[in-house]
C-alpha cells in the first residue's frame, strides 16, 4: 500500500487577488485596510475578487504591521452570576458591541473575581488587546489606573481613587440624579424618606447616597433612615425589612438602583403595606426591573446602552492617539415617573 499525501489547496494570497482584480498589490492592501485613498469603483472590483477567491486577510500579519491586535476587552470585576443577573452590565456590553459592529475590532468579556485579578492584569500587560473598558470598578481597584499608563482604558463611572484623576471615564451625575429622585418625593409631600443605598466603595453607591443627603438637607428633613445593599433584589428586600423593623414612620424610599427597589416591594407588602398608597418608591437605572414591576417603578433613566457606545467610541479614539479626548464624558439623566409614586395621603 502506497502512502499518498493529499496536498491541500493553498489559500489565496494578496497577490492573487491583485492579479484577479487587475490592480496592484498595494491597491488591494489599501482596500483591505479601509484606506480612504481608493475610489468606490476600485473598492467594488477588489471586494468582488476577494469574494470570488475566498481571500481572508492575515490578521496576524496586519497586527504585526500596525502593532494592533484589533481586540478590545470589557472587564467586569464581579462574579459571573452577578454579571448575568444585572441588566446594567448587559446593556453596557450591548452598547459597546453596537459601536464596534462597524469596525474590525473584536470584543472579549472578562469577568474577574478576587482569585483571577492577577490573571486579568497579566492578560492586559501581555499585549492581547489594544484597550480595555472597566465596567464595575471598586475603590480598591488601584492596579487598573496604573495599567492605564500602558494600555488605553475607559471606566464606566468616575474612579474613586485619588491617583486616577487623569483617567478617562463615562458617567452620569449620580449626585444630581439622586437629588432629582428625592426631590420628586419631597414635591409629592413626603417627609419621612428613607434610602436603600448601594456600596459606598463604588462611585454610583457613593454619589447617590450623597445626592439623597443633599436633597434631604435642602428640605430640612431627617436623613437618618439609611440601609445599605449590594445592588441585588435580595439586598433590597433585606434593607427594606431592616428599615421597617426600626419602627420609625416611613412614607417614601429612594433606592440606589432598580433591583433593590423591586426587592423592597416584597418587604413592604409582607409588612401589610401598599405601594404607593402607604410608601412611594423611586429607583435608579430604568432597567427591565423597573418596567416590569407591579406597580411600574418611577426611576432615573441613565441609558447604559448609550453609555457603552460612548465608552467604545472614546476608547477607539485613545487607541488611535487622539489627544483631544476629555477625561470625563457625562451622559444625560431623566426622571421617568410611573405608578410607584403618588402624593402623600
ZABAKOL-576027 format. One record per residue (C-alpha): residue number from 1; z, y, x; residue in three letters. Coordinates in steps of 0.02 Angstrom, whole numbers. Each point is the difference from the previous one (the first is absolute). Last residue first. Example, Ala and Ser with C-alpha at 12.3 -4.5 7.8 and 13.67 -1.06 7.14 Angstrom:
<atoms>
(atom 2; (357; -53; 684); 'SER')
(atom 1; (33; -172; -69); 'ALA')
</atoms>
This chain:
<atoms>
(atom 345; (2593; 3045; -2602); 'UNK')
(atom 344; (-76; 41; 168); 'UNK')
(atom 343; (-186; 30; -8); 'UNK')
(atom 342; (-107; -154; 41); 'UNK')
(atom 341; (-51; -103; 151); 'UNK')
(atom 340; (-61; -180; 6); 'UNK')
(atom 339; (-148; 40; -114); 'UNK')
(atom 338; (-120; 71; 129); 'UNK')
(atom 337; (-15; 156; 108); 'UNK')
(atom 336; (-105; -16; 158); 'UNK')
(atom 335; (63; 124; 130); 'UNK')
(atom 334; (-135; 34; 129); 'UNK')
(atom 333; (2; -3; 190); 'UNK')
(atom 332; (-132; 59; 124); 'UNK')
(atom 331; (-29; -76; 174); 'UNK')
(atom 330; (61; 79; 161); 'UNK')
(atom 329; (-84; -26; 169); 'UNK')
(atom 328; (114; 28; 149); 'UNK')
(atom 327; (-49; -7; 184); 'UNK')
(atom 326; (-160; 98; -31); 'UNK')
(atom 325; (-163; -76; 68); 'UNK')
(atom 324; (-94; 128; 105); 'UNK')
(atom 323; (-2; -105; 159); 'UNK')
(atom 322; (-129; -124; -64); 'UNK')
(atom 321; (-8; -137; 130); 'UNK')
(atom 320; (-101; -127; -99); 'UNK')
(atom 319; (156; -108; -22); 'UNK')
(atom 318; (92; 151; -67); 'UNK')
(atom 317; (-137; 32; -128); 'UNK')
(atom 316; (4; -183; -51); 'UNK')
(atom 315; (189; 12; -23); 'UNK')
(atom 314; (-16; 154; -111); 'UNK')
(atom 313; (-124; -86; -115); 'UNK')
(atom 312; (107; -156; -12); 'UNK')
(atom 311; (156; 100; -43); 'UNK')
(atom 310; (-93; 101; -133); 'UNK')
(atom 309; (-66; -158; -84); 'UNK')
(atom 308; (174; -75; 1); 'UNK')
(atom 307; (74; 157; -77); 'UNK')
(atom 306; (-134; -4; -134); 'UNK')
(atom 305; (57; -176; -43); 'UNK')
(atom 304; (181; 55; 5); 'UNK')
(atom 303; (-26; 126; -143); 'UNK')
(atom 302; (170; 91; 2); 'UNK')
(atom 301; (30; 4; -188); 'UNK')
(atom 300; (178; 50; -46); 'UNK')
(atom 299; (65; -101; -147); 'UNK')
(atom 298; (35; -10; -187); 'UNK')
(atom 297; (4; -186; -37); 'UNK')
(atom 296; (-85; -85; -145); 'UNK')
(atom 295; (132; -64; -124); 'UNK')
(atom 294; (-15; -142; 35); 'UNK')
(atom 293; (-69; -6; 177); 'UNK')
(atom 292; (-184; -40; 26); 'UNK')
(atom 291; (-55; 170; 66); 'UNK')
(atom 290; (152; 27; 111); 'UNK')
(atom 289; (2; -174; 78); 'UNK')
(atom 288; (-187; 14; 35); 'UNK')
(atom 287; (31; 147; 116); 'UNK')
(atom 286; (38; 182; -40); 'UNK')
(atom 285; (96; 24; 166); 'UNK')
(atom 284; (170; 76; -49); 'UNK')
(atom 283; (112; -39; -148); 'UNK')
(atom 282; (78; 97; -145); 'UNK')
(atom 281; (127; -71; -124); 'UNK')
(atom 280; (76; 76; -157); 'UNK')
(atom 279; (164; -78; -59); 'UNK')
(atom 278; (67; -13; -178); 'UNK')
(atom 277; (-156; 25; -106); 'UNK')
(atom 276; (-120; -26; 147); 'UNK')
(atom 275; (26; -146; 23); 'UNK')
(atom 274; (139; -85; -99); 'UNK')
(atom 273; (175; -58; 47); 'UNK')
(atom 272; (85; -166; -37); 'UNK')
(atom 271; (59; -25; 180); 'UNK')
(atom 270; (-130; -136; 22); 'UNK')
(atom 269; (-131; 128; -52); 'UNK')
(atom 268; (49; 119; 140); 'UNK')
(atom 267; (5; -141; 128); 'UNK')
(atom 266; (-173; -61; -52); 'UNK')
(atom 265; (-76; 174; 10); 'UNK')
(atom 264; (75; 29; 173); 'UNK')
(atom 263; (-119; -130; 71); 'UNK')
(atom 262; (-143; 104; -71); 'UNK')
(atom 261; (67; 151; 94); 'UNK')
(atom 260; (23; -103; 159); 'UNK')
(atom 259; (-183; -50; -5); 'UNK')
(atom 258; (-56; 176; -45); 'UNK')
(atom 257; (72; 82; 156); 'UNK')
(atom 256; (140; 118; 53); 'UNK')
(atom 255; (78; -13; -174); 'UNK')
(atom 254; (55; 155; -97); 'UNK')
(atom 253; (122; -45; -136); 'UNK')
(atom 252; (53; 85; -162); 'UNK')
(atom 251; (146; 14; -123); 'UNK')
(atom 250; (140; -71; 106); 'UNK')
(atom 249; (184; 12; -50); 'UNK')
(atom 248; (122; -71; 128); 'UNK')
(atom 247; (65; -177; -17); 'UNK')
(atom 246; (-35; -45; 180); 'UNK')
(atom 245; (-70; -163; -66); 'UNK')
(atom 244; (-154; 93; -61); 'UNK')
(atom 243; (-46; 55; 176); 'UNK')
(atom 242; (27; -174; 72); 'UNK')
(atom 241; (-106; -77; -137); 'UNK')
(atom 240; (-139; 124; 39); 'UNK')
(atom 239; (7; -44; 185); 'UNK')
(atom 238; (-9; -186; -36); 'UNK')
(atom 237; (-149; 21; -117); 'UNK')
(atom 236; (-91; 112; 124); 'UNK')
(atom 235; (34; -122; 142); 'UNK')
(atom 234; (-74; -142; -102); 'UNK')
(atom 233; (-153; 107; -41); 'UNK')
(atom 232; (-29; 33; 187); 'UNK')
(atom 231; (5; 166; 96); 'UNK')
(atom 230; (141; -49; 120); 'UNK')
(atom 229; (142; 71; -105); 'UNK')
(atom 228; (130; 139; 0); 'UNK')
(atom 227; (118; 72; -131); 'UNK')
(atom 226; (39; 184; -28); 'UNK')
(atom 225; (95; 89; -140); 'UNK')
(atom 224; (89; 131; 107); 'UNK')
(atom 223; (-126; 140; -25); 'UNK')
(atom 222; (92; 100; -134); 'UNK')
(atom 221; (-108; 140; -71); 'UNK')
(atom 220; (-14; 184; 49); 'UNK')
(atom 219; (-184; 6; -48); 'UNK')
(atom 218; (-58; 41; 177); 'UNK')
(atom 217; (122; -131; 68); 'UNK')
(atom 216; (-74; -136; -111); 'UNK')
(atom 215; (-178; 45; 51); 'UNK')
(atom 214; (46; -1; 186); 'UNK')
(atom 213; (96; -163; -15); 'UNK')
(atom 212; (-149; -86; -81); 'UNK')
(atom 211; (-115; 67; 136); 'UNK')
(atom 210; (116; -61; 139); 'UNK')
(atom 209; (6; -174; -77); 'UNK')
(atom 208; (-190; 2; -6); 'UNK')
(atom 207; (-8; 52; 183); 'UNK')
(atom 206; (106; -141; 72); 'UNK')
(atom 205; (-73; -139; -106); 'UNK')
(atom 204; (-179; 54; 33); 'UNK')
(atom 203; (29; 28; 187); 'UNK')
(atom 202; (82; -170; 30); 'UNK')
(atom 201; (173; -21; 77); 'UNK')
(atom 200; (70; 72; -163); 'UNK')
(atom 199; (-43; -157; -97); 'UNK')
(atom 198; (-39; 43; -180); 'UNK')
(atom 197; (104; 100; -122); 'UNK')
(atom 196; (43; -48; -178); 'UNK')
(atom 195; (47; 171; -64); 'UNK')
(atom 194; (118; 57; -138); 'UNK')
(atom 193; (-25; 146; -117); 'UNK')
(atom 192; (147; 55; -108); 'UNK')
(atom 191; (-69; 168; -60); 'UNK')
(atom 190; (-154; -44; -102); 'UNK')
(atom 189; (-74; 142; -102); 'UNK')
(atom 188; (-184; -49; 7); 'UNK')
(atom 187; (-24; 135; 132); 'UNK')
(atom 186; (128; -92; 108); 'UNK')
(atom 185; (-99; -162; -14); 'UNK')
(atom 184; (-161; 87; 52); 'UNK')
(atom 183; (96; 85; 141); 'UNK')
(atom 182; (46; -172; 65); 'UNK')
(atom 181; (-181; -56; 8); 'UNK')
(atom 180; (-60; 161; 83); 'UNK')
(atom 179; (144; -2; 125); 'UNK')
(atom 178; (-44; -179; 44); 'UNK')
(atom 177; (-181; 51; 27); 'UNK')
(atom 176; (50; 155; 99); 'UNK')
(atom 175; (105; -102; 120); 'UNK')
(atom 174; (-133; -134; 12); 'UNK')
(atom 173; (-132; 125; 52); 'UNK')
(atom 172; (-138; -128; 21); 'UNK')
(atom 171; (-50; -82; 162); 'UNK')
(atom 170; (-138; -37; 124); 'UNK')
(atom 169; (54; -11; 181); 'UNK')
(atom 168; (-49; 40; 178); 'UNK')
(atom 167; (138; 1; 130); 'UNK')
(atom 166; (47; 155; 101); 'UNK')
(atom 165; (175; 13; -76); 'UNK')
(atom 164; (33; -183; 38); 'UNK')
(atom 163; (139; 33; 127); 'UNK')
(atom 162; (120; 47; -141); 'UNK')
(atom 161; (-28; -165; -94); 'UNK')
(atom 160; (-10; 21; -189); 'UNK')
(atom 159; (-187; -33; -2); 'UNK')
(atom 158; (-86; 91; -143); 'UNK')
(atom 157; (-84; -121; -118); 'UNK')
(atom 156; (-142; -123; 19); 'UNK')
(atom 155; (-20; 10; 189); 'UNK')
(atom 154; (-161; 21; 98); 'UNK')
(atom 153; (-24; -76; 172); 'UNK')
(atom 152; (-121; 17; 146); 'UNK')
(atom 151; (51; -125; 136); 'UNK')
(atom 150; (59; 64; 170); 'UNK')
(atom 149; (122; 142; -40); 'UNK')
(atom 148; (30; -72; -172); 'UNK')
(atom 147; (85; -148; 81); 'UNK')
(atom 146; (154; 107; 29); 'UNK')
(atom 145; (1; 53; -184); 'UNK')
(atom 144; (-14; -182; -48); 'UNK')
(atom 143; (144; -51; 113); 'UNK')
(atom 142; (129; 107; -89); 'UNK')
(atom 141; (3; -100; -162); 'UNK')
(atom 140; (187; 24; -34); 'UNK')
(atom 139; (-29; 138; -128); 'UNK')
(atom 138; (-104; -120; -102); 'UNK')
(atom 137; (-187; -18; -20); 'UNK')
(atom 136; (-94; -61; -150); 'UNK')
(atom 135; (-188; 29; 18); 'UNK')
(atom 134; (-42; 15; 184); 'UNK')
(atom 133; (-190; 17; 19); 'UNK')
(atom 132; (-69; -58; 167); 'UNK')
(atom 131; (-140; 41; 121); 'UNK')
(atom 130; (-143; -70; 103); 'UNK')
(atom 129; (62; -178; -16); 'UNK')
(atom 128; (22; -151; 113); 'UNK')
(atom 127; (33; 105; 155); 'UNK')
(atom 126; (149; -104; 54); 'UNK')
(atom 125; (125; 140; -32); 'UNK')
(atom 124; (-19; -23; -187); 'UNK')
(atom 123; (22; -188; 7); 'UNK')
(atom 122; (148; 17; 117); 'UNK')
(atom 121; (80; 118; -127); 'UNK')
(atom 120; (-26; -124; -140); 'UNK')
(atom 119; (73; -142; 103); 'UNK')
(atom 118; (155; 105; 39); 'UNK')
(atom 117; (25; 34; -187); 'UNK')
(atom 116; (-14; -184; -48); 'UNK')
(atom 115; (184; -49; -16); 'UNK')
(atom 114; (50; 162; -88); 'UNK')
(atom 113; (-140; -30; -125); 'UNK')
(atom 112; (-175; 73; 7); 'UNK')
(atom 111; (-140; -19; -124); 'UNK')
(atom 110; (-165; 29; 90); 'UNK')
(atom 109; (-156; 34; -104); 'UNK')
(atom 108; (-162; 5; 100); 'UNK')
(atom 107; (-148; 108; -53); 'UNK')
(atom 106; (-179; -2; 64); 'UNK')
(atom 105; (-94; 156; 50); 'UNK')
(atom 104; (-190; 13; -14); 'UNK')
(atom 103; (12; 141; -127); 'UNK')
(atom 102; (-37; 24; -185); 'UNK')
(atom 101; (137; -120; -56); 'UNK')
(atom 100; (127; 86; 114); 'UNK')
(atom 99; (48; 130; -131); 'UNK')
(atom 98; (16; -129; -138); 'UNK')
(atom 97; (102; -115; 113); 'UNK')
(atom 96; (124; 139; 39); 'UNK')
(atom 95; (21; 41; -185); 'UNK')
(atom 94; (26; -183; -41); 'UNK')
(atom 93; (129; -15; 138); 'UNK')
(atom 92; (99; 147; -72); 'UNK')
(atom 91; (-12; -72; -175); 'UNK')
(atom 90; (61; -170; 60); 'UNK')
(atom 89; (149; 79; 85); 'UNK')
(atom 88; (52; 104; -150); 'UNK')
(atom 87; (-21; -150; -115); 'UNK')
(atom 86; (156; -81; 76); 'UNK')
(atom 85; (13; -188; -28); 'UNK')
(atom 84; (-127; -48; 134); 'UNK')
(atom 83; (82; 105; 136); 'UNK')
(atom 82; (177; -49; -49); 'UNK')
(atom 81; (-40; -185; 4); 'UNK')
(atom 80; (-88; 17; 168); 'UNK')
(atom 79; (153; 81; 80); 'UNK')
(atom 78; (-11; 181; 54); 'UNK')
(atom 77; (-59; 100; 151); 'UNK')
(atom 76; (-173; 28; -76); 'UNK')
(atom 75; (-136; 23; 131); 'UNK')
(atom 74; (-179; 36; -50); 'UNK')
(atom 73; (-108; -40; 150); 'UNK')
(atom 72; (-172; 70; 39); 'UNK')
(atom 71; (-149; -87; 79); 'UNK')
(atom 70; (-167; 64; 70); 'UNK')
(atom 69; (59; -68; 169); 'UNK')
(atom 68; (-50; 155; 96); 'UNK')
(atom 67; (-36; 22; 185); 'UNK')
(atom 66; (-176; 56; -50); 'UNK')
(atom 65; (-93; -117; 116); 'UNK')
(atom 64; (130; -136; -2); 'UNK')
(atom 63; (14; 10; -189); 'UNK')
(atom 62; (-189; -8; -20); 'UNK')
(atom 61; (-7; -154; 110); 'UNK')
(atom 60; (136; -83; -102); 'UNK')
(atom 59; (-79; 51; -165); 'UNK')
(atom 58; (-166; -81; 46); 'UNK')
(atom 57; (-110; 61; -142); 'UNK')
(atom 56; (-61; -141; -115); 'UNK')
(atom 55; (-189; -26; -14); 'UNK')
(atom 54; (-58; -106; -146); 'UNK')
(atom 53; (-182; 18; 51); 'UNK')
(atom 52; (-61; 65; -168); 'UNK')
(atom 51; (156; 104; -32); 'UNK')
(atom 50; (-5; 83; 172); 'UNK')
(atom 49; (-186; 34; -18); 'UNK')
(atom 48; (29; 84; -169); 'UNK')
(atom 47; (141; 101; 77); 'UNK')
(atom 46; (-118; 59; 137); 'UNK')
(atom 45; (-135; 55; -123); 'UNK')
(atom 44; (125; 88; -114); 'UNK')
(atom 43; (81; 92; 147); 'UNK')
(atom 42; (-173; 52; 60); 'UNK')
(atom 41; (-39; 81; -169); 'UNK')
(atom 40; (172; 81; -12); 'UNK')
(atom 39; (-29; 86; 167); 'UNK')
(atom 38; (109; -42; 150); 'UNK')
(atom 37; (111; 127; 89); 'UNK')
(atom 36; (145; -20; -123); 'UNK')
(atom 35; (60; -154; 96); 'UNK')
(atom 34; (69; -138; -109); 'UNK')
(atom 33; (41; -118; 145); 'UNK')
(atom 32; (-125; -132; -56); 'UNK')
(atom 31; (-132; 135; -26); 'UNK')
(atom 30; (28; 73; 174); 'UNK')
(atom 29; (-8; -172; 80); 'UNK')
(atom 28; (-164; -36; -90); 'UNK')
(atom 27; (-70; 163; 69); 'UNK')
(atom 26; (57; -43; 177); 'UNK')
(atom 25; (-87; -169; -11); 'UNK')
(atom 24; (-163; 92; -36); 'UNK')
(atom 23; (-98; -14; -161); 'UNK')
(atom 22; (-128; -120; -72); 'UNK')
(atom 21; (121; -73; -129); 'UNK')
(atom 20; (-23; -179; 60); 'UNK')
(atom 19; (2; 52; 183); 'UNK')
(atom 18; (160; 102; -25); 'UNK')
(atom 17; (83; -140; -97); 'UNK')
(atom 16; (-42; -123; 139); 'UNK')
(atom 15; (69; 120; 131); 'UNK')
(atom 14; (164; 16; -95); 'UNK')
(atom 13; (13; -188; 5); 'UNK')
(atom 12; (-25; -136; -129); 'UNK')
(atom 11; (121; -144; 19); 'UNK')
(atom 10; (-70; -149; 93); 'UNK')
(atom 9; (-44; -153; -101); 'UNK')
(atom 8; (116; -143; 47); 'UNK')
(atom 7; (-75; -127; 115); 'UNK')
(atom 6; (28; -178; -54); 'UNK')
(atom 5; (60; -98; 148); 'UNK')
(atom 4; (-64; -176; -7); 'UNK')
(atom 3; (88; -151; 63); 'UNK')
(atom 2; (-113; -152; 19); 'UNK')
(atom 1; (51; -166; -72); 'UNK')
</atoms>
